[in-house]
Amino acid sequence: MPHNRWALGNVLMTRGVIRVISIVVPVFNEAESLESLIQEIDAVASSESLAVEIIVVDDGSRDGSWEVIAQAAQRDHRIRGIRFRKNFGKASALDAGFRLARGHFVMTLDGDLQDDPREIPRFLKKMEEGFDVVSGWKKIRHDPLNKIIPSRVFNWLVRMTTGLTLHDFNCGMKCYRQEVLREVHLYGGMHRFVPVLAAARGFHIGEIAISHRPRKYGKTKYGSKRLLKGLLDLITVLFLTGYGHRPQHLLGGVGLVSFLLGGLGMLSLAIQWVISRMIPGIPVLHVSETALLYYSLGGLLIGGQMLSLGLIAEMLAAQSSRGAARYSITEQTDSVEPGDSAATAKIPAVEEQSHEA
């Protein structure tokens, strides 16, 4: 790869500004494939005349991946490396790369050579149609069945629960506008849910079918636990996107229903006990021997706990939301003095931005 060179030419331009593409590659024990991947990315950048930077994040590899990254960075200033002390997971690796990325567009792809860098121009072309996130779809997969079947089950569940009709949430090849990454933050296993989180903020999500190649080196990093972890993360995402800023609406709602059912059960027992005492011939009701008493007490206790938990969550949400907007602005006009009707005739639009309150 040539040293100290930006691939410039017919790059994406907006209002005379060169659109730089940041390519973030998280790796974990991928030393054998890294050099080939970098060469493929460079070939695409050269043939398409793209201005690129390549950010490779070593997520605690123990196979010499960092040495390959460091040597590549010495040869070409477009390559930037990050090394973790231990394996923190793909979401953390992507988050570190996103923080370092300077490009207007940010591409992600895995470091195992299964994602084809020749698909990058197609992602950028799709982004030009007005999308904020474009996700890849491995329509024809070259993976073992023990990886394909859980993935399809997981994707179906996410589509059904979130309403976002992407085919492949797990695909590592995606393209984002920088504005998206300023508003969506990663932790845990949230990397596969970035399109869902972005859609909840009002961003436009697209998808393209991409070429998927067989694994050439190493072995897959995903095991049978992936589906279970994904389901737990899905529950978290559903809560964050639906009730993240109003947790009392969910927790308090459950608490009120539980409290109401428990109260109705206790009221029913009280009425039955009074009737059994007042009307001759009816056996006296021994409340402590009825199952309804314990169900009702359980409902009252759970209801009180859920209401209290909802109040605490509401206070935490209010505290954490200070200084951070719950909304996302795509455009705004310049400020106009009240009563200045002439100034409102033609007001130039400003650059797209995210508003921080």
SULPE-V876714 format. One record per residue. OMEGA is omega as a letter, one per 20 degrees, with the letter a starting at -180 (none if undefined). D_CENTER is the distance of its C-alpha to the mean C-alpha in whole Angstrom. Layout:
BEGIN
OMEGA:D_CENTER ; OMEGA:D_CENTER
END
This chain:
BEGIN
a:33 ; a:35 ; r:35 ; a:34 ; r:33 ; r:31 ; a:31 ; r:32 ; r:33 ; a:32 ; r:28 ; a:26 ; r:28 ; a:27 ; r:30 ; a:32 ; r:29 ; r:28 ; r:24 ; r:23 ; r:20 ; r:18 ; a:18 ; a:16 ; r:17 ; a:16 ; r:19 ; a:20 ; r:24 ; a:24 ; a:27 ; a:29 ; a:27 ; a:26 ; r:29 ; r:29 ; r:25 ; r:26 ; r:29 ; r:27 ; r:25 ; r:28 ; r:30 ; r:27 ; a:27 ; a:31 ; a:32 ; a:29 ; a:30 ; r:27 ; a:26 ; r:24 ; a:23 ; a:21 ; a:20 ; a:20 ; r:18 ; a:21 ; r:19 ; a:22 ; r:24 ; a:28 ; a:29 ; r:30 ; a:26 ; r:27 ; r:30 ; r:29 ; a:27 ; r:29 ; r:32 ; r:30 ; r:29 ; a:33 ; a:34 ; a:31 ; r:30 ; a:27 ; r:25 ; a:24 ; r:23 ; a:21 ; r:22 ; r:21 ; r:24 ; r:22 ; a:20 ; r:17 ; a:14 ; a:12 ; r:9 ; r:12 ; r:13 ; a:11 ; r:11 ; r:14 ; r:15 ; a:13 ; a:15 ; a:18 ; r:17 ; a:20 ; r:19 ; r:19 ; a:17 ; r:14 ; r:15 ; r:13 ; a:15 ; a:16 ; a:20 ; r:22 ; r:23 ; r:22 ; a:20 ; r:22 ; r:22 ; r:25 ; a:22 ; r:21 ; r:23 ; r:22 ; a:19 ; r:20 ; r:23 ; r:20 ; r:18 ; r:22 ; r:22 ; r:20 ; r:16 ; r:14 ; r:11 ; a:13 ; r:12 ; r:15 ; r:16 ; a:19 ; r:21 ; a:24 ; r:23 ; a:25 ; r:24 ; a:26 ; a:25 ; r:24 ; a:21 ; a:21 ; r:22 ; a:19 ; a:17 ; r:18 ; a:18 ; a:15 ; r:14 ; r:17 ; a:16 ; r:12 ; a:14 ; a:17 ; a:15 ; a:12 ; r:15 ; a:13 ; r:15 ; a:13 ; a:15 ; r:13 ; a:10 ; a:11 ; a:12 ; a:12 ; a:14 ; r:12 ; a:13 ; r:12 ; a:14 ; a:14 ; a:14 ; a:10 ; r:10 ; a:12 ; a:11 ; a:7 ; a:7 ; r:6 ; r:9 ; r:10 ; a:8 ; a:5 ; a:5 ; a:6 ; r:3 ; r:2 ; r:6 ; a:6 ; r:5 ; r:7 ; r:10 ; r:10 ; r:11 ; r:14 ; a:13 ; a:14 ; r:12 ; a:15 ; r:15 ; r:18 ; a:20 ; r:20 ; r:23 ; a:22 ; r:25 ; r:26 ; a:25 ; a:28 ; r:28 ; a:27 ; a:25 ; a:22 ; a:20 ; r:18 ; a:21 ; a:21 ; a:19 ; a:16 ; a:16 ; r:17 ; r:14 ; r:12 ; r:14 ; r:14 ; r:10 ; r:10 ; r:13 ; a:11 ; r:8 ; r:11 ; a:13 ; a:11 ; a:10 ; a:14 ; a:16 ; a:14 ; r:17 ; a:20 ; a:19 ; r:23 ; r:23 ; a:21 ; r:23 ; r:26 ; r:27 ; r:27 ; r:29 ; r:31 ; r:32 ; a:32 ; a:35 ; r:36 ; r:37 ; r:38 ; r:41 ; r:42 ; r:43 ; r:45 ; r:47 ; r:48 ; a:49 ; r:51 ; r:52 ; a:53 ; r:55 ; r:57 ; a:58 ; r:59 ; a:61 ; a:63 ; r:64 ; r:67 ; r:66 ; a:62 ; r:61 ; a:60 ; r:56 ; a:55 ; a:51 ; a:51 ; a:51 ; r:49 ; a:45 ; r:44 ; a:45 ; r:42 ; a:40 ; r:40 ; r:40 ; r:37 ; r:35 ; a:37 ; r:35 ; r:32 ; r:32 ; r:33 ; a:30 ; r:27 ; r:29 ; r:29 ; r:26 ; r:24 ; r:27 ; r:25 ; r:22 ; r:23 ; r:24 ; r:22 ; r:19 ; a:22 ; a:23 ; a:19 ; r:19 ; a:22 ; r:22 ; a:18 ; r:18 ; a:16 ; a:17 ; a:16 ; r:19 ; r:20 ; r:23 ; r:26 ; r:30 ; a:32 ; a:34 ; r:37 ; r:40 ; r:41 ; a:44 ; a:43 ; a:43 ; a:44 ; a:41 ; a:39 ; r:40 ; a:38 ; a:35 ; r:33 ; r:29 ; r:27 ; r:25 ; a:21 ; r:20 ; a:17 ; r:20 ; a:20 ; none:22
END
